[in-house]
């Protein structure tokens, strides 16, 4: 389950902005507006939680505006979940939701944090909030499946009858 939770958190990383800039020679340069946030997100996608968290924390120091700050905290929510620092992850998730109550990816990640903390009612509430914001999200559907596996696991009720019965074979003679 931990491996699946980690993958879902990584899939829910916030995007880091890319912008075009002009200089005196009128060329367009494309690249991330905050290289540390960008590199942190790339490290988290590569499942390097410690490096991703380190770079993202560095990127937050240079965040330009609310969008970068929000993306940094959203990625730290996922990153600290990845390195199993659940209380710290929860603080970053809460920060994002306080500043943007429509950020469905953070509801997804906070639901995963609550699930690992066995706070099932809060996990369910975040799944519902996220699904209200993004009804067709595959990530939220998978998180809901994980939630249901925890609170109402499917019990096998298949009985295998392995008795052996000898079946007579008929051989017909043809004239």
C-alpha positions, -999 to +999 in steps of 0.1 A: +000+000+000+028+024+008+043+020-027+008+028-042+003+058-019+037+072-029+030+068-066-003+086-062+012+114-044+039+119-070+013+118-097-004+147-079+025+171-079+017+207-087+031+220-120+059+245-118+055+275-141+074+281-173+076+316-187+089+334-218+112+364-214+125+389-238+159+405-237+174+433-258+180+410-288+143+400-288+149+363-283+124+342-264+139+321-236+117+293-221+124+278-188+111+274-153+106+306-134+121+290-102+147+264-110+148+250-075+110+244-075+113+228-109+143+206-099+125+197-067+094+186-086+116+165-110+133+148-080+099+140-065+087+126-098+118+104-098+109+092-063+139+109-047+119+123-018+148+137+003+163+156-026+129+168-038+121+182-004+155+198-001+152+215-034+116+225-029+124+241+004+152+260-013+128+271-041+103+284-016+130+309-004+130+324-039+093+320-047+079+348-068+043+353-059+015+332-045+014+307-074+050+295-069+045+296-031+014+275-034+030+250-058+060+247-035+038+239-005+017+215-025+049+196-036+062+196-001+029+180+010+036+152-015+073+151-008+070+148+030+044+120+024+070+103+002+096+104+030+070+094+056+071+126+076+033+127+078+028+156+103+050+179+083+032+168+051-001+177+068+012+212+077+020+219+040-012+204+028-032+226+052-013+257+041-022+251+005-059+245+013-061+275+036-048+297+007-066+279-021-096+258-011-101+248-048-067+230-051-081+195-057-046+178-059-039+189-024-071+173-012-060+141-029-026+142-012-040+152+022-064+123+019-034+100+015-017+115+045-049+110+066-051+075+053-016+067+065-024+083+098-055+061+100-077+092+102-103+076+079-131+101+084-109+130+074-095+111+045-130+104+032-140+140+036-110+152+016-117+126-011-153+139-014-141+175-015-115+167-042-141+148-062-165+177-060-138+199-075-126+173-101-152+146-105-133+126-132-099+125-115-083+091-118-060+099-089-090+106-066-107+074-077-076+054-069-073+071-035-109+063-028-102+027-037-073+026-012-096+042+014-123+016+008-097-012+010-088+001+045-122+007+059-142-020+042-119-047+028-132-072+004-134-106+020-128-137-001-158-159-002-147-183-028-147-220-019-127-243-041-141-278-044-110-299-050-126-333-046-117-356-074-145-375-091-137-402-115-156-398-147-162-430-166-152-428-202-171-446-229-155-462-258-177-469-287-170-495-312-179-488-347-186-517-371 
